[in-house]
Amino acid sequence: MTTWIVGGILVILVAAIIWKMIRDNKAGKGGCGGDCLHCRSNCGH
């Protein structure tokens, strides 16, 4: 029973992290932090 509770908590935690990352990315806070002049990755611009 304890394994199910801990597993459920982990699933909820991972889902919350992924949801926050998606929200931040849509708000322009992902990747290079909105500073595409100094971004070393592809910002999509």
N, C-alpha and C positions, 0 to 999 in steps of 0.2 A: 504494500500500500504506500509506503514511504517513497518507493522508487517512482510511482506514478505521480505523486505530489511534486517531487523534485523535478521530474521530467516536464511536467506541466508548467512549472515556474520557469524553467529554462526555455521552453518553447515561447512562452509569453515574452520573456526578456529579449530573445533574439528577434521576434517579430516587431517589438517596439523599437529596437535599434535600427532594423531595416526600414521601418516606416519613417523614422526620424531622418535617416539618410536620404530617402526619397523626397521628403518634404523640403529638406535643406537644398537638395539639388534643384528642385523646381523653383525655389526662391532665389537661386543664383549664389548660394553659399557653398556649393560643393566644388570639388576640384581645386582650383587655384585661389579660392576665396574671393572671386570676383575681380581680381587684379590680373587681367589677361596680358598686360604688358610684361610682367615679370613671371609669367606662367611658363613652366618648362614642359608641360604636357599640352595635349591638343585641347584647347578650350572650345573648339567648334566654330571659331570665327575665321 
